[in-house]
Amino acid sequence: MNLSVTLRCCSKVRLFRNKATVYLCRKLSDVPISSDGAQSISGEEKPRRTRRVPGSASVLLFPGQGSQFVGMGKGMLKYGNVKEMFAVAQKVLGYDLLSLCLNGPEKDLMKTVHCQPAVFVCSLAAVERLNHENPAAIESCVAAAGFSVGEFAALVFSGAMNFAEALFAVKVRAEAMQKASDQVPSGMLSVIGRPQANYKYTCVQAREHCLSRGIQEPVCAIANYLFPDGRVIAGHKEALDFLQSHSRELKFMRTRLLPVSGAFHTALMEPAVEPLRDVLRQIEVRRPEISVHSNVDGKRYMHDKHVRNQLAKQLVSPVKWEQTLHEIYERSQGQEFPHTYEVGPGRHLGSTLQKCNMKAYKNYTHVDVTLTED
């Protein structure tokens, strides 16, 4: 499906921009919503939200690729707009995403081109579930962050993007990342190191090893900052093989290859940047209604151009998740922590929060994307 066709499809589901993910769930927008869901245009400045007491506020975290599993979405169609979200997804993607999520096959769901849209839609389905079970958590949300592709779900939730347009951008992103991955044998390695481990120098050693093997312009770099002494290193397969075979002398306690198709968030994703940048130019992007933190530096998005630039830059930059969590949860001594909800498949973000900030983790809840149907 090309962009013009998709945008015509989007016009029929414009209510998803605010009504489904903001107006009904969050009720944050002070701009009137017309019957077709479009925001009224006015020269007046939108009123800012009243600052909440931290203990009464909530934070939503949206997972990324790797959290998907066959069976996610089971029992979720009864919540809010979930059924319509999957119907729109079928039009935008050109295949039955719900069936793929529920029934697999797993080898297809694990593909980058499929799992990124799947995690995106299922995470927003979890928001609908949270709104049904605990609407106060939605109403009191003051900040959100998403891991890699999870940023798109966070931005939709914040009112910065329309659901269908954001899903199309995710589709383009996933296809471009898969195409870039197919150009060179590469991957990602999860590493837990001892305090003495020097991750950046380790990457230098791996690149030198690749050069000695005749690999031109080798790539090996930190792709994810997860928690203290927890990193994901990505690059050429030869570099990752070197790290695994020399893990003891490199002061690594544990290494594990991730089931992904390429070296995401490194220079090897450079071919994917322009396709994503191009589609981001063509879709509507607004300033988020709440604080949404960028993977690139952990800072809040300030305006629409900032969102577009950072999302494109994110493809070739490390995900600074540990730094993002510090930005979100930094507070004065004795100040209460907000309630945190991980919305989407898996509990990976809760696990990293536990390792980064145990006090914040005490108020953590996972909102799952499966349940037993009555």
FIGUGU-147871 format. One record per residue (C-alpha): y, x, z. Coordinates in nm, 4 decimals. Example, Ala and Ser with C-alpha at 12.3 -4.5 7.8 and 13.67 -1.06 7.14 Angstrom:
BEGIN
site north=-0.4500 | east=1.2300 | up=0.7800
site north=-0.1060 | east=1.3670 | up=0.7140
//
This chain:
BEGIN
site north=0.0000 | east=0.0000 | up=0.0000
site north=0.3377 | east=0.1441 | up=-0.0995
site north=0.6497 | east=0.1307 | up=0.1138
site north=0.8271 | east=-0.1493 | up=-0.0728
site north=0.5254 | east=-0.3782 | up=-0.0426
site north=0.4895 | east=-0.2884 | up=0.3231
site north=0.8542 | east=-0.3618 | up=0.3984
site north=0.8179 | east=-0.7042 | up=0.2371
site north=0.5192 | east=-0.7569 | up=0.4652
site north=0.7321 | east=-0.6394 | up=0.7576
site north=0.9996 | east=-0.8973 | up=0.6850
site north=0.7466 | east=-1.1699 | up=0.7580
site north=0.6664 | east=-1.0270 | up=1.0989
site north=1.0135 | east=-0.9176 | up=1.2003
site north=0.9625 | east=-1.0895 | up=1.5355
site north=0.7483 | east=-0.7913 | up=1.6377
site north=1.0541 | east=-0.5717 | up=1.6684
site north=1.1917 | east=-0.7565 | up=1.9676
site north=1.0170 | east=-1.0821 | up=2.0371
site north=0.6678 | east=-0.9410 | up=2.0857
site north=0.7309 | east=-0.5985 | up=2.2259
site north=1.0752 | east=-0.6316 | up=2.3778
site north=1.2086 | east=-0.9864 | up=2.3963
site north=0.8989 | east=-1.1582 | up=2.5381
site north=0.7430 | east=-0.8597 | up=2.7123
site north=1.0449 | east=-0.6715 | up=2.8391
site north=1.3471 | east=-0.9029 | up=2.7988
site north=1.5672 | east=-0.5954 | up=2.7797
site north=1.7779 | east=-0.6720 | up=2.4744
site north=2.1140 | east=-0.8317 | up=2.5357
site north=2.1597 | east=-0.8905 | up=2.1616
site north=2.0745 | east=-1.2484 | up=2.0516
site north=1.7577 | east=-1.2853 | up=1.8476
site north=1.7774 | east=-1.5021 | up=1.5372
site north=1.4998 | east=-1.7356 | up=1.4276
site north=1.3487 | east=-1.4680 | up=1.2018
site north=1.3601 | east=-1.2106 | up=1.4820
site north=1.6465 | east=-1.0021 | up=1.3423
site north=1.9095 | east=-0.8790 | up=1.5813
site north=2.2595 | east=-1.0229 | up=1.5519
site north=2.5069 | east=-0.7644 | up=1.4318
site north=2.8171 | east=-0.7264 | up=1.6394
site north=3.0858 | east=-0.4666 | up=1.6783
site north=3.0602 | east=-0.4940 | up=2.0547
site north=2.8822 | east=-0.2304 | up=2.2613
site north=2.5527 | east=-0.3559 | up=2.4056
site north=2.5612 | east=-0.3802 | up=2.7848
site north=2.3556 | east=-0.1127 | up=2.9562
site north=2.0773 | east=-0.2059 | up=3.1951
site north=2.1360 | east=-0.2017 | up=3.5669
site north=1.9864 | east=0.1060 | up=3.7315
site north=1.6876 | east=0.0137 | up=3.9468
site north=1.5778 | east=0.1476 | up=4.2805
site north=1.3009 | east=0.4040 | up=4.1927
site north=1.0324 | east=0.2416 | up=4.4075
site north=1.0780 | east=-0.0904 | up=4.2280
site north=1.0808 | east=0.0645 | up=3.8801
site north=0.7939 | east=0.1403 | up=3.6426
site north=0.7107 | east=0.4012 | up=3.3788
site north=0.4773 | east=0.3470 | up=3.0827
site north=0.2729 | east=0.6310 | up=2.9313
site north=0.1132 | east=0.5913 | up=2.5867
site north=-0.1935 | east=0.8052 | up=2.4967
site north=-0.2514 | east=0.9953 | up=2.1747
site north=-0.5284 | east=1.0902 | up=1.9354
site north=-0.8569 | east=1.1741 | up=2.1052
site north=-0.8482 | east=0.8795 | up=2.3456
site north=-1.0073 | east=0.6387 | up=2.0958
site north=-1.3599 | east=0.5010 | up=2.1371
site north=-1.5756 | east=0.2397 | up=1.9675
site north=-1.5394 | east=-0.0898 | up=2.1526
site north=-1.1709 | east=-0.0670 | up=2.2323
site north=-0.9941 | east=-0.3962 | up=2.1761
site north=-1.2845 | east=-0.6051 | up=2.3040
site north=-1.1568 | east=-0.9191 | up=2.4722
site north=-0.7922 | east=-0.8330 | up=2.4047
site north=-0.7156 | east=-1.1003 | up=2.1422
site north=-0.6394 | east=-1.3588 | up=2.4101
site north=-0.3295 | east=-1.1699 | up=2.5215
site north=0.0138 | east=-1.2459 | up=2.3801
site north=0.0570 | east=-1.1280 | up=2.0228
site north=-0.2514 | east=-0.9071 | up=1.9981
site north=-0.4311 | east=-1.1201 | up=1.7422
site north=-0.1251 | east=-1.1263 | up=1.5177
site north=-0.0721 | east=-0.7515 | up=1.5655
site north=-0.4186 | east=-0.6789 | up=1.4284
site north=-0.3585 | east=-0.9239 | up=1.1417
site north=-0.0402 | east=-0.7383 | up=1.0477
site north=-0.2255 | east=-0.4073 | up=1.0832
site north=-0.4807 | east=-0.5222 | up=0.8250
site north=-0.1982 | east=-0.5928 | up=0.5781
site north=-0.0184 | east=-0.2650 | up=0.6430
site north=-0.3276 | east=-0.0425 | up=0.6485
site north=-0.5377 | east=-0.2203 | up=0.3884
site north=-0.8527 | east=-0.2375 | up=0.6022
site north=-0.9837 | east=-0.4285 | up=0.9056
site north=-0.8637 | east=-0.2140 | up=1.1965
site north=-0.9957 | east=-0.4553 | up=1.4596
site north=-1.3488 | east=-0.4365 | up=1.3202
site north=-1.3294 | east=-0.0569 | up=1.3103
site north=-1.2141 | east=-0.0458 | up=1.6732
site north=-1.4787 | east=-0.2884 | up=1.7935
site north=-1.7766 | east=-0.1820 | up=1.5860
site north=-1.7079 | east=0.1603 | up=1.4372
site north=-1.8851 | east=0.3454 | up=1.2933
site north=-1.7700 | east=0.6191 | up=1.5294
site north=-1.7495 | east=0.8850 | up=1.2573
site north=-1.4930 | east=0.6710 | up=1.0744
site north=-1.2920 | east=0.5843 | up=1.3857
site north=-1.2709 | east=0.9536 | up=1.4764
site north=-1.1002 | east=1.0405 | up=1.1467
site north=-0.7298 | east=1.1194 | up=1.1858
site north=-0.6331 | east=0.8608 | up=0.9239
site north=-0.8015 | east=0.5862 | up=1.1281
site north=-0.7744 | east=0.6862 | up=1.4922
site north=-0.3967 | east=0.7298 | up=1.4957
site north=-0.3249 | east=0.3709 | up=1.3831
site north=-0.6053 | east=0.2494 | up=1.6119
site north=-0.4622 | east=0.4148 | up=1.9220
site north=-0.1121 | east=0.2941 | up=1.8297
site north=-0.2116 | east=-0.0724 | up=1.7966
site north=-0.4494 | east=-0.0741 | up=2.0943
site north=-0.1852 | east=0.0818 | up=2.3182
site north=0.0601 | east=-0.1963 | up=2.2339
site north=-0.2228 | east=-0.4454 | up=2.2924
site north=-0.2512 | east=-0.2966 | up=2.6423
site north=0.1207 | east=-0.3656 | up=2.6890
site north=0.0529 | east=-0.7308 | up=2.6087
site north=-0.2252 | east=-0.7326 | up=2.8667
site north=0.0011 | east=-0.5752 | up=3.1285
site north=0.2698 | east=-0.8318 | up=3.0518
site north=0.0152 | east=-1.1107 | up=3.1069
site north=-0.1287 | east=-0.9709 | up=3.4290
site north=0.1828 | east=-0.8136 | up=3.5811
site north=0.5035 | east=-0.9149 | up=3.3985
site north=0.7164 | east=-0.7508 | up=3.6676
site north=0.5839 | east=-0.4101 | up=3.5537
site north=0.7236 | east=-0.4761 | up=3.2064
site north=1.0540 | east=-0.6151 | up=3.3267
site north=1.1124 | east=-0.3241 | up=3.5658
site north=1.0246 | east=-0.0476 | up=3.3174
site north=1.2938 | east=0.2198 | up=3.3018
site north=1.1212 | east=0.4973 | up=3.1070
site north=0.8378 | east=0.5614 | up=2.8630
site north=0.6707 | east=0.8556 | up=2.6951
site north=0.3891 | east=0.8889 | up=2.4465
site north=0.1586 | east=1.1790 | up=2.3706
site north=0.1888 | east=1.2815 | up=2.0045
site north=0.1257 | east=0.9619 | up=1.8031
site north=0.1747 | east=0.7737 | up=2.1305
site north=0.5478 | east=0.8363 | up=2.0903
site north=0.5566 | east=0.5763 | up=1.8141
site north=0.4090 | east=0.3112 | up=2.0456
site north=0.6592 | east=0.4079 | up=2.3170
site north=0.9452 | east=0.3700 | up=2.0688
site north=0.8230 | east=0.0279 | up=1.9536
site north=0.7956 | east=-0.0836 | up=2.3147
site north=1.1506 | east=0.0393 | up=2.3797
site north=1.2916 | east=-0.1641 | up=2.0900
site north=1.3735 | east=0.1433 | up=1.8800
site north=1.1335 | east=0.0515 | up=1.5989
site north=0.9764 | east=-0.2540 | up=1.4432
site north=0.6001 | east=-0.2833 | up=1.4962
site north=0.4952 | east=-0.3062 | up=1.1315
site north=0.7375 | east=-0.0397 | up=1.0089
site north=0.6316 | east=0.1986 | up=1.2846
site north=0.2670 | east=0.1350 | up=1.1983
site north=0.3384 | east=0.2224 | up=0.8355
site north=0.5027 | east=0.5461 | up=0.9523
site north=0.1946 | east=0.6214 | up=1.1629
site north=-0.0233 | east=0.5578 | up=0.8564
site north=0.1820 | east=0.8014 | up=0.6457
site north=0.1825 | east=1.0548 | up=0.9309
site north=-0.1949 | east=1.0397 | up=0.9767
site north=-0.2664 | east=1.0722 | up=0.6047
site north=-0.0275 | east=1.3671 | up=0.5709
site north=-0.1779 | east=1.5417 | up=0.8744
site north=-0.5284 | east=1.4904 | up=0.7375
site north=-0.4245 | east=1.6311 | up=0.4001
site north=-0.2664 | east=1.9347 | up=0.5677
site north=-0.5805 | east=1.9856 | up=0.7772
site north=-0.8009 | east=1.9840 | up=0.4676
site north=-0.6146 | east=2.2833 | up=0.3222
site north=-0.7451 | east=2.5407 | up=0.5719
site north=-1.0312 | east=2.5595 | up=0.8282
site north=-0.8550 | east=2.5046 | up=1.1590
site north=-0.8806 | east=2.3229 | up=1.4890
site north=-0.7706 | east=2.2896 | up=1.8503
site north=-0.9116 | east=2.4495 | up=2.1640
site north=-0.8593 | east=2.3096 | up=2.5129
site north=-0.8180 | east=2.5914 | up=2.7639
site north=-0.8048 | east=2.6024 | up=3.1423
site north=-0.7041 | east=2.9483 | up=3.2529
site north=-0.6717 | east=3.1496 | up=3.5677
site north=-0.3197 | east=3.2165 | up=3.7011
site north=-0.3357 | east=3.5637 | up=3.5408
site north=-0.3898 | east=3.4238 | up=3.1897
site north=-0.1137 | east=3.5033 | up=2.9410
site north=-0.1462 | east=3.2341 | up=2.6767
site north=0.1223 | east=3.3548 | up=2.4372
site north=-0.0113 | east=3.7110 | up=2.4327
site north=-0.3597 | east=3.5697 | up=2.3885
site north=-0.2382 | east=3.3976 | up=2.0720
site north=-0.0900 | east=3.7266 | up=1.9493
site north=-0.4279 | east=3.8952 | up=1.9973
site north=-0.6044 | east=3.6177 | up=1.8078
site north=-0.3588 | east=3.6445 | up=1.5172
site north=-0.4092 | east=4.0226 | up=1.5043
site north=-0.7844 | east=3.9627 | up=1.4911
site north=-0.7352 | east=3.7273 | up=1.1962
site north=-0.5227 | east=3.9844 | up=1.0140
site north=-0.7995 | east=4.2398 | up=1.0605
site north=-1.0321 | east=3.9940 | up=0.8885
site north=-0.8001 | east=3.9587 | up=0.5911
site north=-0.6468 | east=3.6210 | up=0.6793
site north=-0.2885 | east=3.6108 | up=0.5531
site north=-0.0206 | east=3.4569 | up=0.7771
site north=-0.2659 | east=3.3531 | up=1.0492
site north=-0.1659 | east=3.0750 | up=1.2872
site north=-0.2603 | east=3.0624 | up=1.6544
site north=-0.0203 | east=2.9028 | up=1.8997
site north=0.0075 | east=2.6797 | up=2.2034
site north=-0.0020 | east=2.3228 | up=2.0729
site north=-0.0009 | east=2.1270 | up=2.4022
site north=0.1371 | east=2.2098 | up=2.7456
site north=-0.0723 | east=1.9762 | up=2.9606
site north=-0.0495 | east=2.0898 | up=3.3236
site north=-0.0266 | east=2.4195 | up=3.5153
site north=-0.2861 | east=2.6510 | up=3.3562
site north=-0.3927 | east=2.3754 | up=3.1191
site north=-0.3148 | east=2.4316 | up=2.7514
site north=-0.4377 | east=2.3396 | up=2.4069
site north=-0.4268 | east=2.6275 | up=2.1588
site north=-0.4461 | east=2.5522 | up=1.7884
site north=-0.4722 | east=2.7504 | up=1.4684
site north=-0.7110 | east=2.9030 | up=1.2178
site north=-1.0776 | east=2.8579 | up=1.3019
site north=-1.1262 | east=3.2348 | up=1.3061
site north=-0.8595 | east=3.2637 | up=1.5777
site north=-1.0212 | east=2.9963 | up=1.7932
site north=-1.3614 | east=3.1636 | up=1.7540
site north=-1.2029 | east=3.4859 | up=1.8810
site north=-1.0596 | east=3.3099 | up=2.1876
site north=-1.3926 | east=3.1525 | up=2.2750
site north=-1.5899 | east=3.4739 | up=2.2331
site north=-1.3401 | east=3.6687 | up=2.4481
site north=-1.2690 | east=3.3993 | up=2.7048
site north=-1.3776 | east=3.6058 | up=3.0053
site north=-1.1449 | east=3.8993 | up=2.9392
site north=-0.8654 | east=3.6588 | up=2.8469
site north=-0.8923 | east=3.5016 | up=3.1966
site north=-1.0047 | east=3.1616 | up=3.0681
site north=-1.2174 | east=2.9584 | up=3.3093
site north=-1.3118 | east=2.6942 | up=3.0549
site north=-1.2712 | east=2.6361 | up=2.6819
site north=-1.3646 | east=2.3355 | up=2.4712
site north=-1.3138 | east=2.2657 | up=2.1023
site north=-1.1490 | east=1.9277 | up=2.0519
site north=-1.2990 | east=1.6782 | up=1.8053
site north=-0.9989 | east=1.6827 | up=1.5708
site north=-0.9706 | east=1.7812 | up=1.2077
site north=-0.6897 | east=2.0363 | up=1.2198
site north=-0.4364 | east=2.2491 | up=1.4053
site north=-0.1910 | east=1.9765 | up=1.5001
site north=0.1544 | east=2.0673 | up=1.6335
site north=0.1505 | east=2.4113 | up=1.4700
site north=0.2929 | east=2.5620 | up=1.1523
site north=-0.0236 | east=2.4536 | up=0.9675
site north=0.1164 | east=2.0982 | up=0.9768
site north=0.4260 | east=2.1973 | up=0.7789
site north=0.3039 | east=2.0162 | up=0.4616
site north=0.3009 | east=1.6899 | up=0.6619
site north=0.6621 | east=1.7102 | up=0.7750
site north=0.8388 | east=1.5967 | up=0.4576
site north=0.6192 | east=1.2874 | up=0.3962
site north=0.6893 | east=1.1717 | up=0.7518
site north=1.0578 | east=1.2580 | up=0.7310
site north=1.0823 | east=1.0614 | up=0.4067
site north=0.9332 | east=0.7419 | up=0.5501
site north=1.1445 | east=0.7727 | up=0.8659
site north=1.4554 | east=0.7736 | up=0.6456
site north=1.3503 | east=0.4412 | up=0.4959
site north=1.2656 | east=0.2402 | up=0.8059
site north=1.5016 | east=0.0994 | up=1.0647
site north=1.5395 | east=0.3068 | up=1.3810
site north=1.7620 | east=0.2150 | up=1.6743
site north=1.8589 | east=0.3690 | up=2.0035
site north=1.5846 | east=0.2903 | up=2.2606
site north=1.6674 | east=0.0250 | up=2.5199
site north=1.5123 | east=0.2410 | up=2.7927
site north=1.4631 | east=0.6148 | up=2.8364
site north=1.2011 | east=0.7437 | up=2.5910
site north=1.1205 | east=1.1125 | up=2.6223
site north=1.0526 | east=1.3374 | up=2.3239
site north=0.7423 | east=1.5588 | up=2.3046
site north=0.9506 | east=1.8367 | up=2.1547
site north=1.1556 | east=1.9140 | up=2.4664
site north=1.0883 | east=1.6396 | up=2.7214
site north=1.4436 | east=1.5090 | up=2.6907
site north=1.5484 | east=1.1488 | up=2.6319
site north=1.6170 | east=1.0202 | up=2.2817
site north=1.9905 | east=0.9600 | up=2.2487
site north=2.0361 | east=0.7875 | up=1.9104
site north=1.8561 | east=0.6922 | up=1.5883
site north=1.9151 | east=1.0251 | up=1.4103
site north=1.7765 | east=1.2068 | up=1.7144
site north=1.4591 | east=0.9963 | up=1.6973
site north=1.4065 | east=1.0685 | up=1.3277
site north=1.4659 | east=1.4422 | up=1.3628
site north=1.2439 | east=1.4895 | up=1.6668
site north=0.9518 | east=1.2863 | up=1.5317
site north=0.9410 | east=1.5053 | up=1.2208
site north=0.9865 | east=1.8240 | up=1.4237
site north=0.7084 | east=1.7157 | up=1.6606
site north=0.4427 | east=1.7751 | up=1.3924
site north=0.5006 | east=2.1510 | up=1.3974
site north=0.6103 | east=2.1883 | up=1.7605
site north=0.3996 | east=2.2014 | up=2.0773
site north=0.3714 | east=1.8821 | up=2.2803
site north=0.5520 | east=1.9698 | up=2.6021
site north=0.3807 | east=1.7070 | up=2.8132
site north=0.3963 | east=1.8965 | up=3.1422
site north=0.7709 | east=1.9427 | up=3.0927
site north=0.8074 | east=1.5748 | up=3.0023
site north=0.6411 | east=1.4664 | up=3.3249
site north=0.8762 | east=1.6897 | up=3.5229
site north=1.1728 | east=1.5286 | up=3.3466
site north=1.0494 | east=1.1754 | up=3.4210
site north=0.9475 | east=1.2254 | up=3.7838
site north=1.2063 | east=1.4728 | up=3.9082
site north=1.3821 | east=1.3221 | up=4.2120
site north=1.5478 | east=1.4030 | up=4.5396
site north=1.3498 | east=1.4749 | up=4.8540
site north=1.2292 | east=1.1490 | up=5.0056
site north=1.3116 | east=0.9380 | up=4.6992
site north=1.0321 | east=0.6978 | up=4.6034
site north=0.8315 | east=0.7427 | up=4.2856
site north=0.8074 | east=0.4661 | up=4.0253
site north=0.4869 | east=0.2821 | up=3.9437
site north=0.3181 | east=0.4449 | up=3.6438
site north=0.1023 | east=0.2573 | up=3.3933
site north=-0.1052 | east=0.4319 | up=3.1288
site north=-0.1305 | east=0.1715 | up=2.8535
site north=-0.4070 | east=0.2367 | up=2.6031
site north=-0.7527 | east=0.3872 | up=2.5672
site north=-0.8678 | east=0.6552 | up=2.8105
site north=-0.7229 | east=0.8011 | up=3.1295
site north=-0.6222 | east=1.1423 | up=2.9962
site north=-0.2555 | east=1.1043 | up=3.0813
site north=-0.3377 | east=0.9941 | up=3.4341
site north=-0.5480 | east=1.3050 | up=3.4751
site north=-0.2613 | east=1.5295 | up=3.3656
site north=-0.0195 | east=1.3452 | up=3.5936
site north=-0.2567 | east=1.4034 | up=3.8842
site north=-0.2519 | east=1.7775 | up=3.8136
site north=0.1268 | east=1.7904 | up=3.7639
site north=0.2509 | east=1.5595 | up=4.0376
site north=0.0106 | east=1.4182 | up=4.2958
site north=0.2825 | east=1.2125 | up=4.4664
site north=0.3675 | east=1.0347 | up=4.1420
site north=-0.0033 | east=0.9891 | up=4.0671
site north=-0.0487 | east=0.7833 | up=4.3862
site north=0.1353 | east=0.5000 | up=4.2077
site north=-0.0694 | east=0.5324 | up=3.8858
site north=-0.2607 | east=0.2446 | up=3.7221
site north=-0.4609 | east=0.2440 | up=3.4007
site north=-0.4329 | east=-0.0616 | up=3.1743
site north=-0.7544 | east=-0.0612 | up=2.9747
site north=-0.8078 | east=-0.1888 | up=2.6211
site north=-1.1455 | east=-0.3517 | up=2.6845
site north=-1.2609 | east=-0.6281 | up=2.9120
site north=-1.5588 | east=-0.8566 | up=2.9456
site north=-1.4863 | east=-1.1831 | up=2.7670
site north=-1.5378 | east=-1.5033 | up=2.9616
//
